[in-house]
Amino acid sequence: MNTQVKEIKERLQYFTGTEMFYQIPLIRTRFTDGLKYLSEVAECFWLITDASVIAKV
């Protein structure tokens, strides 16, 4: 496992609860600080969007 993946996994452990909810306006999906952090550092915002669309079907 490369260093970047280890660092991301390590930092994700510190996200418990949330201070703020974020929302995708078009599909009205809300998500937490931890998921926002993951989507930014791993560049996988598509994962939130895709999972939200599938869950709402």
PDB file of N, CA, C and O in Angstrom, chain B, residues numbered from 101:
ATOM      1  N   MET B 101       0.855  -1.174   0.000  1.00  0.00           N
ATOM      2  CA  MET B 101       0.000   0.000   0.000  1.00  0.00           C
ATOM      3  C   MET B 101       0.900   1.236   0.000  1.00  0.00           C
ATOM      4  O   MET B 101       1.853   1.318   0.775  1.00  0.00           O
ATOM      5  N   ASN B 102       0.592   2.189  -0.869  1.00  0.00           N
ATOM      6  CA  ASN B 102       1.484   3.346  -0.945  1.00  0.00           C
ATOM      7  C   ASN B 102       1.240   4.335   0.203  1.00  0.00           C
ATOM      8  O   ASN B 102       0.267   4.224   0.948  1.00  0.00           O
ATOM      9  N   THR B 103       2.129   5.276   0.315  1.00  0.00           N
ATOM     10  CA  THR B 103       2.128   6.224   1.432  1.00  0.00           C
ATOM     11  C   THR B 103       0.877   7.084   1.463  1.00  0.00           C
ATOM     12  O   THR B 103       0.338   7.351   2.537  1.00  0.00           O
ATOM     13  N   GLN B 104       0.410   7.518   0.306  1.00  0.00           N
ATOM     14  CA  GLN B 104      -0.766   8.391   0.257  1.00  0.00           C
ATOM     15  C   GLN B 104      -2.008   7.664   0.778  1.00  0.00           C
ATOM     16  O   GLN B 104      -2.810   8.249   1.507  1.00  0.00           O
ATOM     17  N   VAL B 105      -2.166   6.412   0.412  1.00  0.00           N
ATOM     18  CA  VAL B 105      -3.318   5.642   0.869  1.00  0.00           C
ATOM     19  C   VAL B 105      -3.262   5.458   2.383  1.00  0.00           C
ATOM     20  O   VAL B 105      -4.278   5.595   3.065  1.00  0.00           O
ATOM     21  N   LYS B 106      -2.099   5.152   2.901  1.00  0.00           N
ATOM     22  CA  LYS B 106      -1.942   4.992   4.348  1.00  0.00           C
ATOM     23  C   LYS B 106      -2.282   6.288   5.083  1.00  0.00           C
ATOM     24  O   LYS B 106      -2.944   6.270   6.121  1.00  0.00           O
ATOM     25  N   GLU B 107      -1.823   7.402   4.537  1.00  0.00           N
ATOM     26  CA  GLU B 107      -2.090   8.700   5.163  1.00  0.00           C
ATOM     27  C   GLU B 107      -3.579   9.012   5.176  1.00  0.00           C
ATOM     28  O   GLU B 107      -4.106   9.481   6.186  1.00  0.00           O
ATOM     29  N   ILE B 108      -4.257   8.757   4.073  1.00  0.00           N
ATOM     30  CA  ILE B 108      -5.699   9.007   3.986  1.00  0.00           C
ATOM     31  C   ILE B 108      -6.437   8.134   4.996  1.00  0.00           C
ATOM     32  O   ILE B 108      -7.302   8.623   5.722  1.00  0.00           O
ATOM     33  N   LYS B 109      -6.106   6.855   5.047  1.00  0.00           N
ATOM     34  CA  LYS B 109      -6.762   5.947   5.989  1.00  0.00           C
ATOM     35  C   LYS B 109      -6.523   6.370   7.430  1.00  0.00           C
ATOM     36  O   LYS B 109      -7.421   6.286   8.267  1.00  0.00           O
ATOM     37  N   GLU B 110      -5.310   6.825   7.715  1.00  0.00           N
ATOM     38  CA  GLU B 110      -4.981   7.269   9.067  1.00  0.00           C
ATOM     39  C   GLU B 110      -5.788   8.497   9.461  1.00  0.00           C
ATOM     40  O   GLU B 110      -6.318   8.563  10.570  1.00  0.00           O
ATOM     41  N   ARG B 111      -5.883   9.455   8.572  1.00  0.00           N
ATOM     42  CA  ARG B 111      -6.619  10.691   8.881  1.00  0.00           C
ATOM     43  C   ARG B 111      -8.123  10.459   8.972  1.00  0.00           C
ATOM     44  O   ARG B 111      -8.806  11.147   9.730  1.00  0.00           O
ATOM     45  N   LEU B 112      -8.653   9.498   8.210  1.00  0.00           N
ATOM     46  CA  LEU B 112     -10.090   9.217   8.264  1.00  0.00           C
ATOM     47  C   LEU B 112     -10.523   8.698   9.627  1.00  0.00           C
ATOM     48  O   LEU B 112     -11.690   8.829   9.994  1.00  0.00           O
ATOM     49  N   GLN B 113      -9.604   8.115  10.377  1.00  0.00           N
ATOM     50  CA  GLN B 113      -9.940   7.588  11.697  1.00  0.00           C
ATOM     51  C   GLN B 113     -10.337   8.692  12.673  1.00  0.00           C
ATOM     52  O   GLN B 113     -11.018   8.424  13.663  1.00  0.00           O
ATOM     53  N   TYR B 114      -9.924   9.918  12.408  1.00  0.00           N
ATOM     54  CA  TYR B 114     -10.206  11.024  13.318  1.00  0.00           C
ATOM     55  C   TYR B 114     -11.562  11.684  13.069  1.00  0.00           C
ATOM     56  O   TYR B 114     -11.968  12.564  13.827  1.00  0.00           O
ATOM     57  N   PHE B 115     -12.254  11.272  12.029  1.00  0.00           N
ATOM     58  CA  PHE B 115     -13.575  11.831  11.745  1.00  0.00           C
ATOM     59  C   PHE B 115     -14.626  11.006  12.479  1.00  0.00           C
ATOM     60  O   PHE B 115     -14.989   9.916  12.036  1.00  0.00           O
ATOM     61  N   THR B 116     -15.108  11.526  13.595  1.00  0.00           N
ATOM     62  CA  THR B 116     -16.197  10.888  14.331  1.00  0.00           C
ATOM     63  C   THR B 116     -17.271  11.946  14.512  1.00  0.00           C
ATOM     64  O   THR B 116     -17.018  13.019  15.059  1.00  0.00           O
ATOM     65  N   GLY B 117     -18.437  11.640  14.061  1.00  0.00           N
ATOM     66  CA  GLY B 117     -19.478  12.658  14.071  1.00  0.00           C
ATOM     67  C   GLY B 117     -19.183  13.675  12.979  1.00  0.00           C
ATOM     68  O   GLY B 117     -18.401  13.404  12.068  1.00  0.00           O
ATOM     69  N   THR B 118     -19.796  14.823  13.070  1.00  0.00           N
ATOM     70  CA  THR B 118     -19.554  15.866  12.081  1.00  0.00           C
ATOM     71  C   THR B 118     -19.838  17.222  12.681  1.00  0.00           C
ATOM     72  O   THR B 118     -20.654  17.352  13.594  1.00  0.00           O
ATOM     73  N   GLU B 119     -19.171  18.220  12.171  1.00  0.00           N
ATOM     74  CA  GLU B 119     -19.434  19.590  12.600  1.00  0.00           C
ATOM     75  C   GLU B 119     -20.375  20.287  11.626  1.00  0.00           C
ATOM     76  O   GLU B 119     -21.041  21.262  11.974  1.00  0.00           O
ATOM     77  N   MET B 120     -20.419  19.774  10.408  1.00  0.00           N
ATOM     78  CA  MET B 120     -21.239  20.411   9.385  1.00  0.00           C
ATOM     79  C   MET B 120     -21.662  19.378   8.350  1.00  0.00           C
ATOM     80  O   MET B 120     -20.880  18.497   7.991  1.00  0.00           O
ATOM     81  N   PHE B 121     -22.882  19.482   7.877  1.00  0.00           N
ATOM     82  CA  PHE B 121     -23.341  18.626   6.799  1.00  0.00           C
ATOM     83  C   PHE B 121     -23.215  19.392   5.483  1.00  0.00           C
ATOM     84  O   PHE B 121     -23.438  20.601   5.425  1.00  0.00           O
ATOM     85  N   TYR B 122     -22.858  18.670   4.445  1.00  0.00           N
ATOM     86  CA  TYR B 122     -22.756  19.243   3.098  1.00  0.00           C
ATOM     87  C   TYR B 122     -23.835  18.608   2.253  1.00  0.00           C
ATOM     88  O   TYR B 122     -24.295  17.506   2.552  1.00  0.00           O
ATOM     89  N   GLN B 123     -24.247  19.298   1.193  1.00  0.00           N
ATOM     90  CA  GLN B 123     -25.351  18.780   0.398  1.00  0.00           C
ATOM     91  C   GLN B 123     -25.069  18.951  -1.090  1.00  0.00           C
ATOM     92  O   GLN B 123     -24.514  19.958  -1.530  1.00  0.00           O
ATOM     93  N   ILE B 124     -25.469  17.933  -1.850  1.00  0.00           N
ATOM     94  CA  ILE B 124     -25.463  18.028  -3.312  1.00  0.00           C
ATOM     95  C   ILE B 124     -26.845  18.546  -3.681  1.00  0.00           C
ATOM     96  O   ILE B 124     -27.827  17.820  -3.527  1.00  0.00           O
ATOM     97  N   PRO B 125     -26.949  19.763  -4.155  1.00  0.00           N
ATOM     98  CA  PRO B 125     -28.260  20.389  -4.358  1.00  0.00           C
ATOM     99  C   PRO B 125     -29.200  19.634  -5.306  1.00  0.00           C
ATOM    100  O   PRO B 125     -30.390  19.503  -5.019  1.00  0.00           O
ATOM    101  N   LEU B 126     -28.686  19.149  -6.407  1.00  0.00           N
ATOM    102  CA  LEU B 126     -29.554  18.538  -7.415  1.00  0.00           C
ATOM    103  C   LEU B 126     -30.256  17.286  -6.907  1.00  0.00           C
ATOM    104  O   LEU B 126     -31.443  17.093  -7.167  1.00  0.00           O
ATOM    105  N   ILE B 127     -29.538  16.439  -6.191  1.00  0.00           N
ATOM    106  CA  ILE B 127     -30.144  15.193  -5.706  1.00  0.00           C
ATOM    107  C   ILE B 127     -30.385  15.209  -4.196  1.00  0.00           C
ATOM    108  O   ILE B 127     -30.837  14.214  -3.628  1.00  0.00           O
ATOM    109  N   ARG B 128     -30.088  16.323  -3.555  1.00  0.00           N
ATOM    110  CA  ARG B 128     -30.365  16.578  -2.137  1.00  0.00           C
ATOM    111  C   ARG B 128     -29.749  15.535  -1.209  1.00  0.00           C
ATOM    112  O   ARG B 128     -30.358  15.148  -0.212  1.00  0.00           O
ATOM    113  N   THR B 129     -28.561  15.091  -1.533  1.00  0.00           N
ATOM    114  CA  THR B 129     -27.835  14.154  -0.693  1.00  0.00           C
ATOM    115  C   THR B 129     -26.990  14.931   0.295  1.00  0.00           C
ATOM    116  O   THR B 129     -26.266  15.852  -0.082  1.00  0.00           O
ATOM    117  N   ARG B 130     -27.085  14.556   1.569  1.00  0.00           N
ATOM    118  CA  ARG B 130     -26.257  15.190   2.587  1.00  0.00           C
ATOM    119  C   ARG B 130     -25.141  14.240   2.989  1.00  0.00           C
ATOM    120  O   ARG B 130     -25.332  13.025   3.046  1.00  0.00           O
ATOM    121  N   PHE B 131     -23.970  14.811   3.268  1.00  0.00           N
ATOM    122  CA  PHE B 131     -22.845  13.992   3.698  1.00  0.00           C
ATOM    123  C   PHE B 131     -22.003  14.745   4.705  1.00  0.00           C
ATOM    124  O   PHE B 131     -22.138  15.958   4.860  1.00  0.00           O
ATOM    125  N   THR B 132     -21.127  14.015   5.395  1.00  0.00           N
ATOM    126  CA  THR B 132     -20.394  14.541   6.546  1.00  0.00           C
ATOM    127  C   THR B 132     -19.008  15.069   6.173  1.00  0.00           C
ATOM    128  O   THR B 132     -18.573  14.980   5.025  1.00  0.00           O
ATOM    129  N   ASP B 133     -18.334  15.619   7.176  1.00  0.00           N
ATOM    130  CA  ASP B 133     -16.977  16.134   7.007  1.00  0.00           C
ATOM    131  C   ASP B 133     -16.012  15.050   6.505  1.00  0.00           C
ATOM    132  O   ASP B 133     -15.186  15.306   5.629  1.00  0.00           O
ATOM    133  N   GLY B 134     -16.122  13.854   7.059  1.00  0.00           N
ATOM    134  CA  GLY B 134     -15.225  12.768   6.681  1.00  0.00           C
ATOM    135  C   GLY B 134     -15.368  12.391   5.219  1.00  0.00           C
ATOM    136  O   GLY B 134     -14.372  12.163   4.532  1.00  0.00           O
ATOM    137  N   LEU B 135     -16.593  12.324   4.745  1.00  0.00           N
ATOM    138  CA  LEU B 135     -16.816  11.987   3.341  1.00  0.00           C
ATOM    139  C   LEU B 135     -16.365  13.121   2.427  1.00  0.00           C
ATOM    140  O   LEU B 135     -15.864  12.876   1.330  1.00  0.00           O
ATOM    141  N   LYS B 136     -16.538  14.344   2.871  1.00  0.00           N
ATOM    142  CA  LYS B 136     -16.054  15.488   2.089  1.00  0.00           C
ATOM    143  C   LYS B 136     -14.531  15.455   1.992  1.00  0.00           C
ATOM    144  O   LYS B 136     -13.963  15.683   0.924  1.00  0.00           O
ATOM    145  N   TYR B 137     -13.879  15.170   3.116  1.00  0.00           N
ATOM    146  CA  TYR B 137     -12.415  15.059   3.124  1.00  0.00           C
ATOM    147  C   TYR B 137     -11.964  13.969   2.154  1.00  0.00           C
ATOM    148  O   TYR B 137     -11.068  14.192   1.340  1.00  0.00           O
ATOM    149  N   LEU B 138     -12.583  12.796   2.239  1.00  0.00           N
ATOM    150  CA  LEU B 138     -12.209  11.686   1.361  1.00  0.00           C
ATOM    151  C   LEU B 138     -12.402  12.039  -0.103  1.00  0.00           C
ATOM    152  O   LEU B 138     -11.540  11.743  -0.930  1.00  0.00           O
ATOM    153  N   SER B 139     -13.513  12.663  -0.429  1.00  0.00           N
ATOM    154  CA  SER B 139     -13.775  12.998  -1.826  1.00  0.00           C
ATOM    155  C   SER B 139     -12.781  14.022  -2.367  1.00  0.00           C
ATOM    156  O   SER B 139     -12.461  14.011  -3.555  1.00  0.00           O
ATOM    157  N   GLU B 140     -12.294  14.904  -1.497  1.00  0.00           N
ATOM    158  CA  GLU B 140     -11.330  15.907  -1.944  1.00  0.00           C
ATOM    159  C   GLU B 140      -9.926  15.333  -2.106  1.00  0.00           C
ATOM    160  O   GLU B 140      -9.281  15.565  -3.129  1.00  0.00           O
ATOM    161  N   VAL B 141      -9.441  14.584  -1.110  1.00  0.00           N
ATOM    162  CA  VAL B 141      -8.061  14.098  -1.178  1.00  0.00           C
ATOM    163  C   VAL B 141      -7.908  12.924  -2.141  1.00  0.00           C
ATOM    164  O   VAL B 141      -6.859  12.771  -2.767  1.00  0.00           O
ATOM    165  N   ALA B 142      -8.934  12.103  -2.264  1.00  0.00           N
ATOM    166  CA  ALA B 142      -8.851  10.954  -3.168  1.00  0.00           C
ATOM    167  C   ALA B 142      -9.443  11.275  -4.536  1.00  0.00           C
ATOM    168  O   ALA B 142      -9.450  10.431  -5.433  1.00  0.00           O
ATOM    169  N   GLU B 143      -9.936  12.498  -4.688  1.00  0.00           N
ATOM    170  CA  GLU B 143     -10.556  12.948  -5.932  1.00  0.00           C
ATOM    171  C   GLU B 143     -11.626  11.966  -6.412  1.00  0.00           C
ATOM    172  O   GLU B 143     -11.626  11.523  -7.561  1.00  0.00           O
ATOM    173  N   CYS B 144     -12.535  11.642  -5.491  1.00  0.00           N
ATOM    174  CA  CYS B 144     -13.586  10.671  -5.833  1.00  0.00           C
ATOM    175  C   CYS B 144     -14.978  11.204  -5.497  1.00  0.00           C
ATOM    176  O   CYS B 144     -15.815  10.483  -4.952  1.00  0.00           O
ATOM    177  N   PHE B 145     -15.212  12.460  -5.824  1.00  0.00           N
ATOM    178  CA  PHE B 145     -16.536  13.029  -5.578  1.00  0.00           C
ATOM    179  C   PHE B 145     -17.602  12.267  -6.358  1.00  0.00           C
ATOM    180  O   PHE B 145     -18.759  12.206  -5.945  1.00  0.00           O
ATOM    181  N   TRP B 146     -17.210  11.696  -7.473  1.00  0.00           N
ATOM    182  CA  TRP B 146     -18.120  10.884  -8.285  1.00  0.00           C
ATOM    183  C   TRP B 146     -18.700   9.732  -7.474  1.00  0.00           C
ATOM    184  O   TRP B 146     -19.831   9.312  -7.717  1.00  0.00           O
ATOM    185  N   LEU B 147     -17.942   9.221  -6.517  1.00  0.00           N
ATOM    186  CA  LEU B 147     -18.405   8.102  -5.709  1.00  0.00           C
ATOM    187  C   LEU B 147     -19.625   8.495  -4.870  1.00  0.00           C
ATOM    188  O   LEU B 147     -20.567   7.712  -4.743  1.00  0.00           O
ATOM    189  N   ILE B 148     -19.613   9.688  -4.304  1.00  0.00           N
ATOM    190  CA  ILE B 148     -20.760  10.178  -3.529  1.00  0.00           C
ATOM    191  C   ILE B 148     -21.968  10.325  -4.443  1.00  0.00           C
ATOM    192  O   ILE B 148     -23.074   9.901  -4.105  1.00  0.00           O
ATOM    193  N   THR B 149     -21.747  10.922  -5.587  1.00  0.00           N
ATOM    194  CA  THR B 149     -22.836  11.151  -6.523  1.00  0.00           C
ATOM    195  C   THR B 149     -23.432   9.840  -7.027  1.00  0.00           C
ATOM    196  O   THR B 149     -24.652   9.671  -7.016  1.00  0.00           O
ATOM    197  N   ASP B 150     -22.593   8.921  -7.463  1.00  0.00           N
ATOM    198  CA  ASP B 150     -23.069   7.643  -7.987  1.00  0.00           C
ATOM    199  C   ASP B 150     -23.820   6.839  -6.911  1.00  0.00           C
ATOM    200  O   ASP B 150     -24.902   6.310  -7.164  1.00  0.00           O
ATOM    201  N   ALA B 151     -23.236   6.758  -5.722  1.00  0.00           N
ATOM    202  CA  ALA B 151     -23.889   6.014  -4.642  1.00  0.00           C
ATOM    203  C   ALA B 151     -25.231   6.641  -4.268  1.00  0.00           C
ATOM    204  O   ALA B 151     -26.188   5.931  -3.958  1.00  0.00           O
ATOM    205  N   SER B 152     -25.298   7.960  -4.298  1.00  0.00           N
ATOM    206  CA  SER B 152     -26.548   8.657  -3.975  1.00  0.00           C
ATOM    207  C   SER B 152     -27.628   8.364  -4.996  1.00  0.00           C
ATOM    208  O   SER B 152     -28.780   8.115  -4.638  1.00  0.00           O
ATOM    209  N   VAL B 153     -27.265   8.393  -6.249  1.00  0.00           N
ATOM    210  CA  VAL B 153     -28.235   8.130  -7.320  1.00  0.00           C
ATOM    211  C   VAL B 153     -28.750   6.693  -7.212  1.00  0.00           C
ATOM    212  O   VAL B 153     -29.951   6.452  -7.329  1.00  0.00           O
ATOM    213  N   ILE B 154     -27.845   5.748  -6.991  1.00  0.00           N
ATOM    214  CA  ILE B 154     -28.252   4.339  -6.871  1.00  0.00           C
ATOM    215  C   ILE B 154     -29.143   4.134  -5.642  1.00  0.00           C
ATOM    216  O   ILE B 154     -30.124   3.394  -5.708  1.00  0.00           O
ATOM    217  N   ALA B 155     -28.812   4.776  -4.537  1.00  0.00           N
ATOM    218  CA  ALA B 155     -29.587   4.604  -3.303  1.00  0.00           C
ATOM    219  C   ALA B 155     -30.977   5.199  -3.419  1.00  0.00           C
ATOM    220  O   ALA B 155     -31.900   4.725  -2.757  1.00  0.00           O
ATOM    221  N   LYS B 156     -31.151   6.207  -4.226  1.00  0.00           N
ATOM    222  CA  LYS B 156     -32.448   6.868  -4.344  1.00  0.00           C
ATOM    223  C   LYS B 156     -33.385   6.169  -5.341  1.00  0.00           C
ATOM    224  O   LYS B 156     -34.563   6.512  -5.432  1.00  0.00           O
ATOM    225  N   VAL B 157     -32.870   5.210  -6.071  1.00  0.00           N
ATOM    226  CA  VAL B 157     -33.689   4.496  -7.069  1.00  0.00           C
ATOM    227  C   VAL B 157     -34.537   3.463  -6.390  1.00  0.00           C
ATOM    228  O   VAL B 157     -35.296   2.756  -7.052  1.00  0.00           O
TER     229      VAL B 157
END
